[in-house]
Amino acid sequence: MNEQNFGVPTDPPEEKPILKDYYGDPIYLNSTVYINSNGLLLEQNLERYSKEYVEELTAGEANEDLREVMLPSEYSEVIKEALLTWIVDNGYAKFFDLVPKKGEMLVESRRNY
């Protein structure tokens, strides 16, 4: 029992959930909750919700979402950075469809002209 002999509580009452969020996690009176078209979302589940949302998008949908939320200059910078990263990671020559040659081959090919 939470009370002493004189009816004075010794412990605070146990907080009980009032609702559940999108993931079934308990919501308490002091919980920070966001509301969207899918229901209630606890603040601590925002990252999880965001990751799951993005994972389900197609590349086209992700591109459209980026265009909507970013300034044009930000969007341009992100896209260019992604392209450059791909070029660096996959080889400069591959992207530009370049064929490697040795210098001596160039000299010989010029002599044949």
TORKOL-4160 file (C-alpha; in steps of 0.2 Angstrom, whole numbers, padded with zeros to 4 digits, m for minus):
113
<pt num="1" X="0000" Y="0000" Z="0000"/>
<pt num="2" X="0006" Y="0018" Z="m0004"/>
<pt num="3" X="m0001" Y="0026" Z="0012"/>
<pt num="4" X="0005" Y="0027" Z="0030"/>
<pt num="5" X="m0006" Y="0024" Z="0044"/>
<pt num="6" X="m0014" Y="0042" Z="0043"/>
<pt num="7" X="m0019" Y="0041" Z="0025"/>
<pt num="8" X="m0004" Y="0051" Z="0019"/>
<pt num="9" X="0004" Y="0044" Z="0003"/>
<pt num="10" X="0022" Y="0039" Z="0004"/>
<pt num="11" X="0025" Y="0036" Z="m0014"/>
<pt num="12" X="0018" Y="0046" Z="m0029"/>
<pt num="13" X="0004" Y="0036" Z="m0038"/>
<pt num="14" X="0010" Y="0025" Z="m0052"/>
<pt num="15" X="0008" Y="0034" Z="m0069"/>
<pt num="16" X="m0003" Y="0024" Z="m0081"/>
<pt num="17" X="m0004" Y="0026" Z="m0100"/>
<pt num="18" X="m0018" Y="0035" Z="m0107"/>
<pt num="19" X="m0016" Y="0030" Z="m0125"/>
<pt num="20" X="m0004" Y="0020" Z="m0137"/>
<pt num="21" X="0005" Y="0028" Z="m0152"/>
<pt num="22" X="0007" Y="0022" Z="m0170"/>
<pt num="23" X="0019" Y="0008" Z="m0164"/>
<pt num="24" X="0009" Y="0003" Z="m0149"/>
<pt num="25" X="0020" Y="0012" Z="m0136"/>
<pt num="26" X="0012" Y="0019" Z="m0121"/>
<pt num="27" X="0007" Y="0037" Z="m0120"/>
<pt num="28" X="0007" Y="0046" Z="m0103"/>
<pt num="29" X="0000" Y="0062" Z="m0098"/>
<pt num="30" X="0017" Y="0070" Z="m0099"/>
<pt num="31" X="0022" Y="0062" Z="m0116"/>
<pt num="32" X="0026" Y="0073" Z="m0131"/>
<pt num="33" X="0016" Y="0067" Z="m0145"/>
<pt num="34" X="0014" Y="0072" Z="m0164"/>
<pt num="35" X="m0002" Y="0069" Z="m0174"/>
<pt num="36" X="m0002" Y="0065" Z="m0192"/>
<pt num="37" X="m0013" Y="0056" Z="m0204"/>
<pt num="38" X="m0007" Y="0039" Z="m0197"/>
<pt num="39" X="m0011" Y="0043" Z="m0179"/>
<pt num="40" X="m0001" Y="0048" Z="m0164"/>
<pt num="41" X="0018" Y="0047" Z="m0164"/>
<pt num="42" X="0028" Y="0048" Z="m0148"/>
<pt num="43" X="0043" Y="0060" Z="m0150"/>
<pt num="44" X="0056" Y="0046" Z="m0146"/>
<pt num="45" X="0049" Y="0037" Z="m0162"/>
<pt num="46" X="0051" Y="0051" Z="m0174"/>
<pt num="47" X="0068" Y="0044" Z="m0180"/>
<pt num="48" X="0061" Y="0026" Z="m0183"/>
<pt num="49" X="0046" Y="0033" Z="m0192"/>
<pt num="50" X="0056" Y="0044" Z="m0203"/>
<pt num="51" X="0068" Y="0030" Z="m0208"/>
<pt num="52" X="0054" Y="0018" Z="m0212"/>
<pt num="53" X="0045" Y="0031" Z="m0222"/>
<pt num="54" X="0061" Y="0035" Z="m0232"/>
<pt num="55" X="0065" Y="0016" Z="m0235"/>
<pt num="56" X="0048" Y="0013" Z="m0243"/>
<pt num="57" X="0050" Y="0027" Z="m0255"/>
<pt num="58" X="0054" Y="0024" Z="m0273"/>
<pt num="59" X="0069" Y="0035" Z="m0280"/>
<pt num="60" X="0056" Y="0046" Z="m0289"/>
<pt num="61" X="0046" Y="0049" Z="m0274"/>
<pt num="62" X="0061" Y="0053" Z="m0263"/>
<pt num="63" X="0067" Y="0065" Z="m0277"/>
<pt num="64" X="0050" Y="0073" Z="m0277"/>
<pt num="65" X="0050" Y="0075" Z="m0258"/>
<pt num="66" X="0067" Y="0082" Z="m0258"/>
<pt num="67" X="0062" Y="0095" Z="m0271"/>
<pt num="68" X="0047" Y="0100" Z="m0261"/>
<pt num="69" X="0056" Y="0102" Z="m0244"/>
<pt num="70" X="0073" Y="0110" Z="m0250"/>
<pt num="71" X="0077" Y="0127" Z="m0257"/>
<pt num="72" X="0082" Y="0125" Z="m0275"/>
<pt num="73" X="0100" Y="0129" Z="m0271"/>
<pt num="74" X="0100" Y="0116" Z="m0257"/>
<pt num="75" X="0093" Y="0103" Z="m0268"/>
<pt num="76" X="0105" Y="0107" Z="m0282"/>
<pt num="77" X="0120" Y="0105" Z="m0270"/>
<pt num="78" X="0114" Y="0088" Z="m0263"/>
<pt num="79" X="0111" Y="0081" Z="m0281"/>
<pt num="80" X="0128" Y="0087" Z="m0287"/>
<pt num="81" X="0136" Y="0080" Z="m0271"/>
<pt num="82" X="0128" Y="0063" Z="m0273"/>
<pt num="83" X="0134" Y="0062" Z="m0292"/>
<pt num="84" X="0152" Y="0067" Z="m0288"/>
<pt num="85" X="0152" Y="0054" Z="m0274"/>
<pt num="86" X="0146" Y="0041" Z="m0286"/>
<pt num="87" X="0159" Y="0046" Z="m0299"/>
<pt num="88" X="0173" Y="0045" Z="m0286"/>
<pt num="89" X="0167" Y="0028" Z="m0279"/>
<pt num="90" X="0165" Y="0020" Z="m0296"/>
<pt num="91" X="0179" Y="0027" Z="m0305"/>
<pt num="92" X="0181" Y="0043" Z="m0315"/>
<pt num="93" X="0184" Y="0034" Z="m0332"/>
<pt num="94" X="0169" Y="0024" Z="m0330"/>
<pt num="95" X="0157" Y="0038" Z="m0328"/>
<pt num="96" X="0164" Y="0048" Z="m0343"/>
<pt num="97" X="0166" Y="0032" Z="m0353"/>
<pt num="98" X="0185" Y="0034" Z="m0355"/>
<pt num="99" X="0197" Y="0021" Z="m0361"/>
<pt num="100" X="0214" Y="0021" Z="m0353"/>
<pt num="101" X="0229" Y="0022" Z="m0365"/>
<pt num="102" X="0248" Y="0023" Z="m0362"/>
<pt num="103" X="0257" Y="0038" Z="m0368"/>
<pt num="104" X="0268" Y="0028" Z="m0380"/>
<pt num="105" X="0252" Y="0022" Z="m0389"/>
<pt num="106" X="0247" Y="0040" Z="m0392"/>
<pt num="107" X="0264" Y="0045" Z="m0399"/>
<pt num="108" X="0263" Y="0030" Z="m0411"/>
<pt num="109" X="0245" Y="0034" Z="m0417"/>
<pt num="110" X="0251" Y="0052" Z="m0421"/>
<pt num="111" X="0265" Y="0046" Z="m0431"/>
<pt num="112" X="0253" Y="0036" Z="m0442"/>
<pt num="113" X="0244" Y="0052" Z="m0448"/>
